[in-house]
Amino acid sequence: MRSRIVNATEFKAKCLTLLDQVDQGETITVTKRGRAIALVQPVKRSDWQSPAGTWGDKVEITGDIVTHDTARLWEALRKRPSK
C-alpha cells in the first residue's frame, strides 16, 4: 500500500483524483502549514453476504399471508355505534 503526503491546497484542487487513488489502496496524509491534519485511507470492506436465509430461524410464518381475508376488520371500522 502506497502512502502519499499532500498539502491542503493540493488536496482541495485534486480531491476527486486523489479519492480515486485512495479507492485503489493508496493512503494520503493531508497537511496544513507542514502539520498533518488528516489521513485519508481506503475503507475496510467486509465480504458481501447474501441476505437469503437471514430471517430463517428468527421468524415463523403462520397462515396464508398472501390471500388472508381482512374484510371483517374493515367492517368493524365502518360500523361505528350511533349515539
C-alpha positions in Angstrom: 0.0 0.0 0.0 1.4 3.3 -1.1 1.4 6.4 1.1 1.5 10.0 -0.1 1.6 13.4 1.5 -0.2 16.4 0.0 -0.9 19.9 1.4 -4.5 21.1 1.8 -4.4 23.3 -1.2 -3.4 20.5 -3.5 -6.0 18.2 -1.9 -8.7 20.8 -2.5 -7.7 21.2 -6.1 -7.3 17.5 -6.9 -9.8 15.9 -4.5 -11.7 13.6 -6.8 -8.5 12.3 -8.5 -6.9 11.7 -5.1 -10.0 9.9 -3.9 -9.8 7.6 -6.9 -6.2 6.8 -5.8 -7.4 6.1 -2.3 -10.0 3.7 -3.8 -7.1 1.8 -5.4 -5.5 1.3 -2.0 -3.3 4.4 -1.5 -3.2 6.3 1.8 -3.0 10.1 1.7 -1.9 12.4 4.5 -3.2 15.9 4.2 -1.0 18.7 5.7 -1.7 22.3 6.5 1.4 24.5 7.0 3.5 21.4 7.3 1.5 19.8 10.0 -0.5 16.6 9.4 -4.3 17.3 9.8 -6.0 14.4 8.1 -5.4 10.8 7.0 -7.4 9.6 4.0 -7.4 5.9 3.6 -9.5 3.1 2.0 -12.5 1.8 3.9 -12.1 -1.7 5.1 -14.8 -3.6 3.3 -16.2 -6.8 4.6 -17.1 -9.7 2.3 -20.6 -9.4 0.7 -23.0 -11.8 2.3 -26.3 -12.8 0.7 -29.4 -11.8 2.7 -31.1 -15.0 1.8 -31.9 -17.0 4.9 -31.2 -14.2 7.2 -34.6 -14.5 9.0 -34.6 -18.3 8.7 -34.5 -19.2 12.4 -36.0 -16.0 13.7 -39.4 -15.7 12.0 -42.2 -18.2 11.6 -45.0 -17.5 9.1 -48.3 -18.9 10.3 -51.3 -18.9 8.0 -51.7 -17.6 4.5 -50.0 -14.2 4.2 -50.9 -13.7 0.5 -54.7 -14.2 0.4 -55.6 -13.5 4.0 -59.1 -12.1 4.3 -59.2 -8.8 6.2 -62.8 -7.9 5.3 -64.1 -8.3 8.8 -61.5 -5.8 10.1 -62.7 -3.2 7.6 -66.4 -3.9 8.5 -65.6 -3.3 12.2 -64.1 0.0 11.3 -67.0 1.0 9.1 -69.8 0.2 11.5 -69.5 2.7 14.3 -72.1 2.7 17.0 -74.6 5.5 16.7 -75.2 7.8 19.7 
